[in-house]
Amino acid sequence: MAKRSYTVNAKVWLYPGEHASWHFVSVDKKQSTDIKERYGKYAKGFRSIPVRVTIGKTTWDTSLFPDSKSGMYILPLKASVRRAEGVLEGETIDVVIQVR
């Protein structure tokens, strides 16, 4: 399976709810469709796709998760990464996603 890199420019959003603390970015529809077509058959639990992500100087391994409402993948942003890179809710950031 050939690995592909995706560059995403997206707004950071907070998961809705009373005790929400999970921050995400959404992968645009075109890229989400491409990821699903290329790698969907290799999905893990919850139909997640294992990825390596870079924001600024910080790189970590995580997974993309499909959002059934929008049809796009969403990427959770770890608190330690947000702190290291100074990322806040509502900001638009550049994210490089490499499928593992």
FENDA-V331383 format. One record per residue. N is the residue number from 1. PHI is phi in radians with two decimals (none if undefined). Layout:
N_PHI, N_PHI
This chain:
1_none, 2_-1.28, 3_-1.53, 4_-2.27, 5_-1.85, 6_-2.20, 7_-1.84, 8_-2.06, 9_-2.00, 10_-2.58, 11_-1.48, 12_-1.35, 13_-2.25, 14_-1.74, 15_-1.02, 16_-1.23, 17_2.57, 18_-1.08, 19_-1.97, 20_-1.17, 21_-2.50, 22_-1.47, 23_-1.82, 24_-2.44, 25_-2.20, 26_-1.76, 27_-1.43, 28_-1.01, 29_-1.01, 30_-1.08, 31_-1.17, 32_-1.06, 33_-1.09, 34_-1.09, 35_-1.08, 36_-1.09, 37_-1.14, 38_-1.38, 39_-2.16, 40_-0.97, 41_-1.23, 42_-1.76, 43_-1.03, 44_-1.78, 45_-0.95, 46_1.06, 47_1.07, 48_-1.38, 49_-1.99, 50_-1.17, 51_-2.46, 52_-1.96, 53_-2.11, 54_-2.22, 55_-2.22, 56_1.05, 57_-1.75, 58_-1.84, 59_-2.21, 60_-2.67, 61_-1.70, 62_-2.75, 63_-2.45, 64_-1.59, 65_-2.13, 66_-1.29, 67_-1.77, 68_-1.14, 69_-1.29, 70_-1.65, 71_1.39, 72_-1.82, 73_-1.52, 74_-2.10, 75_-2.07, 76_-1.30, 77_-1.90, 78_-1.08, 79_-1.03, 80_-1.11, 81_-1.22, 82_-1.02, 83_-1.13, 84_-1.06, 85_-1.79, 86_1.15, 87_-1.55, 88_-2.14, 89_-0.97, 90_1.60, 91_-1.34, 92_-1.72, 93_-2.21, 94_-1.75, 95_-2.28, 96_-1.85, 97_-2.04, 98_-2.01, 99_-1.18, 100_-1.61
